Amino acid sequence: MQYGMHGLAERVRRELESSYQKHGCGPEFWNTYQEVLDRLVPQGTTRTDVTNEMALIIEQLGIVRRAQLVPPHAGGELR
């Protein structure tokens, strides 16, 4: 991330990648994403820079692309 904390960015990347390997791009992965975001930036604080950096990490890992390839659930149900 752009905060002079390369180690932090690598830890975030590893945590997200590990969650993806365990859970795919399902709800548990996105729960991990939210937990990481909450740890990095408390509620009520401007999150734009951090969320943009995390989105870039997720895109670089190919998770967004894979998530877009998942067919919609029958009947519009969310899991």
For each residue, the residues with C-beta under 8 A, 3 or more apart:
1: 5 8 9 12 50 53
2: 49 53
3: 8
4:
5: 1 8 9
6: 9 10
7: 10 11
8: 1 3 5 11 12
9: 1 5 6 12 13 53 57
10: 6 7 13 14
11: 7 8 14 15
12: 1 8 9 15 16 36 40 54 57
13: 9 10 16 17 57 61
14: 10 11 17 18
15: 11 12 18 19 32 36
16: 12 13 19 20 29 32 33 36 54 57 58 61 63
17: 13 14 20 21 61
18: 14 15 21 22
19: 15 16 22 23 28 29 32 33
20: 16 17 23 24 25 29 61 63
21: 17 18
22: 18 19 28
23: 19 20 26 27 28 29 32
24: 20 29 66
25: 20 29 30 63 66 67 70
26: 23 29 30 79
27: 23 30 31 79
28: 19 22 23 31 32
29: 16 19 20 23 24 25 26 32 33 63
30: 25 26 27 33 34
31: 27 28 34 35
32: 15 16 19 23 28 29 35 36
33: 16 19 29 30 36 37 54 58
34: 30 31 37 38
35: 31 32 38 39
36: 12 15 16 32 33 39 40 54
37: 33 34 40 41 47 50 51 54
38: 34 35 41 42 43
39: 35 36
40: 12 36 37 50
41: 37 38 45 46 47 50
42: 38 45
43: 38
44:
45: 41 42
46: 41 49
47: 37 41 50 51
48: 51 52
49: 2 46 52 53
50: 1 37 40 41 47 53 54
51: 37 47 48 54 55
52: 48 49 55 56
53: 1 2 9 49 50 56 57
54: 12 16 33 36 37 50 51 57 58
55: 51 52 58 59 64
56: 52 53 59 60
57: 9 12 13 16 53 54 60 61
58: 16 33 54 55 61 63 64
59: 55 56 62 63 64 65
60: 56 57
61: 13 16 17 20 57 58
62: 59 65 66
63: 16 20 25 29 58 59 66 67
64: 55 58 59 67 68
65: 59 62 68 69
66: 24 25 62 63 69 70
67: 25 63 64 70
68: 64 65
69: 65 66
70: 25 66 67
71:
72: 76
73: 76 77 78 79
74: 77
75:
76: 72 73
77: 73 74
78: 73
79: 26 27 73
